[in-house]
Amino acid sequence: MLEIKQLKKTYGAKTVVNIDQLTISDGETIGLVGNNGAGKTTLFRMLLDLIRPDSGEILSKEQNVANNDHWKDYTASYLDEGFLIDYLTPEEYFIFIGSLHNLSVAHVADYLKQYEEFFNGEILNSRKYIRDFSKGNQNKIGIAAALMQKPELLVLDEPFANLDPTTQIRLKSLIRSLKTTEKLTTLISSHDLNHVTDVCDRIILLEKGLIIKDFYTDENTLKELEAYFSE
Ligand SMILES: Nc1ncnc2c1ncn2[C@@H]1O[C@H](COP(=O)(O)OP(=O)(O)OP(=O)(O)O)[C@@H](O)[C@H]1O
């Protein structure tokens, strides 16, 4: 699905992403971990062509994301509330996103039914603008909207942050079920080592833009990561 080659991004004198080679296969659920400033969001932003690398490339289905738009047909993402439209209600936003994917209002309403539990009664029919929702509820809106296009690749930046424990657990079930039913490839950055090792089958550890570890999760992964981060 993805191939990263000699990717570098610098800000001033500081190299914030420096990845020589990385391949991500179809259907993998990848957890990107690393302390503040490790380069996780910068990597995601380059993957979504929101910023350009200084050198190197990111190939999605063998095509450079910086040179063509094909990846947009099958890639969904929610990085932060900048992806939302503040002055719309959630319903208006979902209908707008649906229209981008040629979905009718009725289709969108039908799609949203499956998120009833995930929304926990707090999102729909609330007569509030998106800007007036809590950060956690904004996350839920962004994630549900991202999934509307039935993506093959999903990119989520710290999706567990600001979610209540019940929704964190529901989000993990959602990610697992999309992996099984849709063979979705997912990239998640997270500071929550527990959740990320629980839901991901592969962990990539970034430090100062470099990949320090890249391994498949097993029953020892959480302990190994905790040991690494407590050094
Ligand atoms: N536009 C920018 N201008 C200058 N420096 C930047 C810019 N964007 C990011 N950086 C720097 O790049 C480094 C990596 O930032 P990034 O946000 O990718 O880290 P992160 O791993 O996502 O961190 P966090 O866990 O805190 O979200 C940081 O040192 C940050 O200050």
The ligand as an SDF file (V2000), in Angstrom:
LIG
                    3D

 31 33  0  0  0  0  0  0  0  0999 V2000
    5.6960   24.3080   10.7290 N   0  0  0  0  0  0  0  0  0  0  0  0
    6.7040   24.0200   11.5320 C   0  0  0  0  0  0  0  0  0  0  0  0
    7.7350   24.8670   11.6940 N   0  0  0  0  0  0  0  0  0  0  0  0
    8.7870   24.5800   12.4800 C   0  0  0  0  0  0  0  0  0  0  0  0
    8.9120   23.4280   13.1690 N   0  0  0  0  0  0  0  0  0  0  0  0
    7.9190   22.5470   13.0470 C   0  0  0  0  0  0  0  0  0  0  0  0
    6.7680   22.7800   12.2400 C   0  0  0  0  0  0  0  0  0  0  0  0
    5.9590   21.6930   12.3060 N   0  0  0  0  0  0  0  0  0  0  0  0
    6.5660   20.8340   13.1420 C   0  0  0  0  0  0  0  0  0  0  0  0
    7.7340   21.3220   13.5810 N   0  0  0  0  0  0  0  0  0  0  0  0
    8.6700   20.6580   14.4860 C   0  0  0  0  0  0  0  0  0  0  0  0
    8.8910   19.3680   13.9870 O   0  0  0  0  0  0  0  0  0  0  0  0
    9.0860   18.4580   15.0610 C   0  0  0  0  0  0  0  0  0  0  0  0
    8.1400   17.2890   14.8960 C   0  0  0  0  0  0  0  0  0  0  0  0
    6.8180   17.7340   15.1550 O   0  0  0  0  0  0  0  0  0  0  0  0
    5.5600   16.7780   15.0180 P   0  0  0  0  0  0  0  0  0  0  0  0
    4.3660   17.6040   15.3060 O   0  0  0  0  0  0  0  0  0  0  0  0
    5.6350   16.0340   13.7430 O   0  0  0  0  0  0  0  0  0  0  0  0
    5.8260   15.7400   16.2220 O   0  0  0  0  0  0  0  0  0  0  0  0
    4.8580   14.6820   16.8660 P   0  0  0  0  0  0  0  0  0  0  0  0
    5.6200   13.4160   16.9780 O   0  0  0  0  0  0  0  0  0  0  0  0
    3.5750   14.6320   16.1250 O   0  0  0  0  0  0  0  0  0  0  0  0
    4.6500   15.2990   18.3170 O   0  0  0  0  0  0  0  0  0  0  0  0
    3.4280   15.2600   19.3550 P   0  0  0  0  0  0  0  0  0  0  0  0
    3.4620   13.8960   19.9620 O   0  0  0  0  0  0  0  0  0  0  0  0
    3.7890   16.3270   20.3190 O   0  0  0  0  0  0  0  0  0  0  0  0
    2.1640   15.5410   18.6020 O   0  0  0  0  0  0  0  0  0  0  0  0
    8.8760   19.2580   16.3470 C   0  0  0  0  0  0  0  0  0  0  0  0
   10.1320   19.6250   16.8510 O   0  0  0  0  0  0  0  0  0  0  0  0
    8.0990   20.4740   15.8790 C   0  0  0  0  0  0  0  0  0  0  0  0
    8.3590   21.5730   16.7020 O   0  0  0  0  0  0  0  0  0  0  0  0
  1  2  1  0
  2  3  1  0
  2  7  2  0
  3  4  2  0
  4  5  1  0
  5  6  2  0
  6  7  1  0
  6 10  1  0
  7  8  1  0
  8  9  2  0
  9 10  1  0
 10 11  1  0
 11 12  1  0
 11 30  1  0
 12 13  1  0
 13 14  1  0
 13 28  1  0
 14 15  1  0
 15 16  1  0
 16 17  2  0
 16 18  1  0
 16 19  1  0
 19 20  1  0
 20 21  2  0
 20 22  1  0
 20 23  1  0
 23 24  1  0
 24 25  2  0
 24 26  1  0
 24 27  1  0
 28 29  1  0
 28 30  1  0
 30 31  1  0
M  END
$$$$
